């Protein structure tokens, strides 16, 4: 997904500085999947 839309996801400034390397852990969430919450 990042490869298809790098500027929309990471931003033009990030692409100019770091190219396609997100530099952070990215987790894509599925909105149909229920997430357990710790209380």
Backbone as JSON, one array per atom type, in Angstrom:
{
  "sequence": "XXXXXXXXXXXXXXXXXXXXXXXXXXXXXXXXXXXXXXX",
  "N": [[0.83, -1.19, 0.0], [1.93, 1.24, 0.79], [3.83, 1.47, -1.21], [2.23, 1.99, -3.39], [0.96, 4.44, -2.8], [2.9, 6.49, -1.78], [3.39, 9.28, -1.16], [0.91, 10.15, -0.2], [0.6, 8.61, 2.08], [3.05, 8.71, 3.59], [3.93, 11.31, 3.22], [5.23, 14.16, 1.44], [7.57, 15.48, 2.36], [8.76, 13.55, 3.99], [9.3, 11.53, 2.11], [11.16, 12.91, 0.53], [13.27, 13.12, 2.31], [13.72, 10.55, 3.54], [13.07, 8.67, 1.64], [11.41, 5.68, 0.64], [11.44, 4.4, 3.07], [9.71, 3.81, 5.96], [10.53, 4.11, 8.62], [9.31, 3.69, 11.01], [7.32, 1.43, 12.96], [4.69, 0.05, 11.25], [1.35, -0.8, 11.35], [-1.28, -2.18, 9.74], [-4.71, -1.93, 10.17], [-7.59, -3.96, 10.21], [-10.8, -3.01, 9.75], [-12.96, -4.64, 10.11], [-12.22, -6.46, 11.96], [-12.38, -7.27, 15.35], [-10.85, -5.54, 17.98], [-9.09, -6.42, 20.87], [-9.23, -4.77, 23.98], [-7.13, -3.54, 26.52], [-7.78, -3.1, 29.89]],
  "CA": [[0.0, 0.0, 0.0], [2.84, 2.39, 0.82], [4.46, 1.55, -2.52], [1.26, 2.56, -4.34], [0.61, 5.82, -2.43], [3.89, 6.91, -0.8], [3.24, 10.67, -0.7], [-0.32, 10.27, 0.56], [0.74, 7.93, 3.37], [4.22, 9.17, 4.33], [4.12, 12.75, 3.05], [6.27, 14.55, 0.49], [8.8, 15.8, 3.08], [9.35, 12.28, 4.43], [9.82, 10.88, 0.91], [12.35, 13.65, 0.13], [14.34, 12.9, 3.28], [13.98, 9.14, 3.85], [12.56, 7.86, 0.54], [10.27, 4.8, 0.95], [11.62, 3.79, 4.38], [8.81, 4.47, 6.9], [11.27, 4.46, 9.83], [8.49, 3.37, 12.18], [6.53, 0.22, 12.81], [3.36, 0.34, 10.72], [0.43, -1.92, 11.41], [-2.54, -1.87, 9.09], [-5.81, -2.54, 10.9], [-8.78, -4.35, 9.46], [-11.93, -2.47, 10.51], [-13.92, -5.71, 10.38], [-11.69, -7.3, 13.03], [-12.55, -6.67, 16.68], [-9.59, -5.42, 18.7], [-9.23, -6.51, 22.32], [-8.72, -3.6, 24.7], [-6.68, -3.81, 27.88], [-8.32, -2.11, 30.81]],
  "C": [[0.88, 1.26, 0.0], [3.5, 2.57, -0.54], [3.53, 2.19, -3.56], [0.99, 4.03, -4.07], [1.62, 6.38, -1.43], [3.7, 8.34, -0.28], [1.98, 10.86, 0.13], [-0.17, 9.68, 1.96], [1.88, 8.52, 4.2], [4.43, 10.67, 4.26], [5.31, 13.06, 2.17], [7.6, 14.84, 1.19], [9.52, 14.54, 3.54], [9.99, 11.56, 3.25], [11.12, 11.58, 0.47], [13.54, 13.35, 1.04], [14.72, 11.42, 3.42], [13.58, 8.17, 2.75], [11.42, 6.96, 1.02], [10.38, 4.13, 2.33], [10.73, 4.5, 5.4], [9.51, 4.85, 8.2], [10.51, 4.2, 11.11], [7.78, 2.05, 11.9], [5.13, 0.61, 12.35], [2.53, -0.91, 10.78], [-0.87, -1.47, 10.77], [-3.65, -2.62, 9.81], [-6.96, -2.84, 9.96], [-9.98, -3.9, 10.28], [-12.99, -3.52, 10.81], [-13.48, -6.6, 11.53], [-11.81, -6.59, 14.37], [-11.21, -6.67, 17.4], [-9.83, -5.54, 20.2], [-8.59, -5.28, 22.98], [-8.28, -4.02, 26.1], [-7.21, -2.71, 28.78], [-7.58, -2.13, 32.11]]
}
